[in-house]
Amino acid sequence: MKEEKKYIIIIYMAYKKKPKSIKITIRENKPRALRKEEIELFKTHSKHHSKKHIEEMKKFIRSGKGCFSDSHKHAMRKIGK
């Protein structure tokens, strides 16, 4: 089982003397299959984008690197429309 990474972000407020700290837990995504909702989204998304773009997005999601919007940003940078 992977350990969750914990980060402490310190926010400095101009009107306060002491900094505020917030604990944020970031979970790493695991490799997974596409969900039903994502498959439906790909059907409409594929009308506006190339097959390479769609395949790159699917590969990105399956590898567990991020969600639909993250995969779209990645595919736009790497392949384009």
Secondary structure, 3 states (H helix, E strand, C coil): CCCCEEEEEEECCCCCCCCEEEEEEECCCCCCCCCHHHHHHHHHHCCCCCHHHHHHHHHHHHCCCCCHHHHHHHHHHHCCC
